[in-house]
Amino acid sequence: MIRGMTGFGQAQVITGKIKALIEIKSVNQRYLDVTYFLPVGFGAIENKIRRVIQQEVYRGRVTVSMKIIQKETQEIVLNKDIAKKHIRNIARLKKEVGIKGELSLSDLIKLPGVLVTTDLSEKPEALWPVLEKGFKKALQGLVSMRISEGRSLAADIHGQLVRMSLQIKKIQNKWKTVLNEKKPTLTKEEFRAFQKSSDVNEETIRLGHYIDEIKPLLKSKIPVGKKIDFIAQEMQRETNTIGSKLQDKVVSNAVISLKSKIEKIREQSQNIE
């Protein structure tokens, strides 16, 4: 079944003391275009995220965002060896220069190296195995929505094709009627000339062929949006030719109806992956 290009997926990732919210959304785009909104320092995993997305998405403007909603805290460590060195050096200095006074704890912890702050955060590359699962889960939610949209698009296009077939039959029948009406009023040469100039059989057969080409595409598992759009353009050309060849009110109305349906198919093809 074809897929649309509008979708949204979300997943929450918890690893260690980090909790992150991942969101992936997509809209229509002629090609695959991925935009990232990641926390500072996580740019290194952009290519890995893109590879995950490319496994499921071939077309569309995809926006990937990741928010840290709970960060790992920093650990403060007391370096006892450095503190003891400071105490010994201060005691030696007091004795040598005759300085009086006691060293308070608040003074001690302000000295260089006594308290060391350690960042517990892991590097993004180290977190990737867990993050990858989160991105894949969010991506599946997005794909599910795109599949659902695809069903609606396929149903709409199929309906347009069915109605087009009815208009094509109407044109074919009217052309035969026009020929029967004209034949008694024209000479043989005039009739042959009229028959040749107004012959829309080739165009209607091609339109029917294009309809038969699109129908199986609606069940395709590969991206077909561009192909459907191309076929619809060819349908427009054939329809315009019919309108210029056969000047008749019934045919003109059928041509207008065909053009309207083809335009709707082209519009929907812009939404198909």
N, C-alpha and C positions, 0 to 999 in steps of 0.2 A: 504494500500500500504506500502511496506517495506520502510525503511529509510536508507540513507547512514550515514556515521559518520563524514563527512567533512561539516563544516558550520561556518558561522560568523554572528553575530548580534551586533547591536550598538544602544545605546540610550543615550539621554542627560537628565540630571535631574537638575531642578532648584528649590531650596527651600530656602526661606529667602535670605541670601546674599551668599549662596553657589551654585555654578554651577559645576556639575560633568559630566564626560564622562565615560560611561560604555561600555565595549566591552567583548563579550564572543565568543570564537572560539573553534572548536573541530576538532580533527583528529582521525585516527584509533587507537584503543586500545582494547585489549581483554576484559578488564573490565572497569568500570567507575573510572576514575582517575581525580580528580579536583585539579587544582593548582590556587592559588590566588596571585594577585599583587594589594594590596590595600594600600591606604594612611596610614601613621602612625596613630595608634589609632583606626583603623577600623577592626582590627583582631577579635574583639568580635562578628562581624556579619557573620563570615565565615560559621558557622553551619546553619544560617538562609538562606544564599545564596545557600548552598548545598541542603537544603530541597526544595528550589524553582527549582533547576536544576533537582533533582531526580523526579520531577513530570512529566518531559518531556523527559529526557535523561537517558538511561539505560546502554549505552556502549560508550566508547570513552575517549580520553584524552582531557579534557575540561580545557581551560585556561580562568580565569576570571580576568579582570583588571578594575580598577576604578581610574580615574585621576581627581583631583580637579583642574579645570581650572579657578576658581574664588573663592577666599577664603573670609570668613567673616573677617572684620577688627577688630582690638582691639579698645575698647573705653577708652579714657583717661578722668578721672573724677577728678575735683578739690575738695579736702576735705577741705571745708572752716573752719570747727571747729578745725581741726588739725592746719591749717595755723594760726588761731587766737591764739591758745595756744602757738605756736612757737613765735609769735610776742609779746605776754604778757611775756613769759619767758625771751626773749631777752631784752625787755625793763627793766624788773626787774633786770636782771643781769648787764645791763649797769649802772643802778642806784647804785647797791650795790658795784660794783668794780670800777666805775668811767671810764668806757670805752666809748669813743666817736665814732661816725660814724653812718651812716644810713644803714638800711637793704634794699637792692635792691630786686626787684621782681625776678631777676635771682637767687639771693641767696636764696630767700624764697622757690621757687619751687624745689630747690635741697634738701631741708630738708626732712627727712623721713616722709612718710605718707601724704605729701601735694598733690602730684599727684599720683593717683591710676590707674593702667592699668587693665582693665577688659576684659577678653577673651570672646567674644560673641559667639564662636563656640559651637554648640550643641553637645551633646554626640551622637555617632553613633546609639545607641538604640533608641534615640528620633527621629532620622531622618529616621529610618527603614521604616515606612509606605510609605514614598515618594520614598525611594530608592528601595523598593520591586517592585513598579510599573515599575521603570526603568529597573531593572534586568529582570522582566517578559517580558517587551517589547523587550529587546535585545535578550532574549531567543527565543521569537517567530520568530525573524529574522533568528536565527541560525537553528531552527527547519524547517523553510520554505526551507532553502537551503538543509537540509538533506533529506527532502521529495522529492525535485526536483532531487537530486542525486539518491535517491531510485528508481525513475521512470526509469532513465537511466540504472541502474544496473539490474532492473527487466526485462527490454526489452532485454538487452544483454544476460542474463542467459536464458530467454525463447527462444531466437534464438538458443543458443547452444543446448538446449534440443531438439528442433525441428530437428536440424541437426543430433543429436545423434540418434534419432528415425530412421532416414533414413539409417544410418550406421548399426543399429541393424537389420533392415529388410534385408539389403544387406548380412549380416552374416547368417541370418536364411535361406535365399534363396540359398546362396552358399553351406551351409551345406547339404541341400537336394540334390543339384546338385552333390556334392562330393559323397554322398551315392549312388546315381544312377549310377555314373561312376565306383565306386568301386565294386558294387555288382556283376557284371558279371565276374570280375577278381578274386574274392575270393571265398573260400569254405564257406559253411554256418557258420561253427564255426569261421573262420577268419573274416567273415563279421560281425557276432554278436560282436566279440571282438573289431573290429574297430568301429562299431556303438556305443558301450558303451564308449570306450575311447575318442571318438571325439564328443560325444553328448554335444552340447552347448545350448540346449533348456532351461535348468534350468537357466543358467547364463543370457541368453537374456531376459527371462521372468522377472528375478529379476531387470535387468537394466530398463526394461519398467516400472516395479512397482516403482522404485526409481524416475524415471522421473515423474510419476503421483503423487508422494509424494511431489516433489519440486514445481510443478506448482502452487498449491493452496497457498503454503507458500509465494510466490511472491506477493500475495494480502493481506498478513497478516498485522494486525495493531500492533502486538506484536513483540519483537525482535526475529529474526529467523536466524541470521547470523551463529551462532554456529551449529545450527541444519542442515543447508544447507551444511556446511563444513563437518559435520559428514557423511551425506548421500553421498556426493561426494567421501569421502574416501572409502565407501562401493562400490561405482561404480568402483573405481580403482581396487579393489580386484577382482570383477567379470570380468572386462575387461582383467586383467592379466591372469585369469584362461582360458578365451576364447582363448587368444593368445597361451597358452601352450598346449591346447587340440587339436586345429585344425590348422595344419600346411598347410597353403595355401596362395598364394600371395594376392589374393583378400581379404581374411580374415585378413591377416597381415596388409594390408593397412588400412582396416576399423578399426582395433584395434588401430593403430597409430593415426588415426583421432579421435577415441573416447577418447583416452588418452589426446590428445591435448585439446579437448573440456572440458573434466572433469577438467583438470588443470586450464583452464580459469575460470570455475565455482568456483573452490576452491579459486583462486585469488580474484575473485569478492566477495566471501563470507566474506573475510577479511575486506571488505569495508562496509558490511551490519551490521546495529545495531543488 
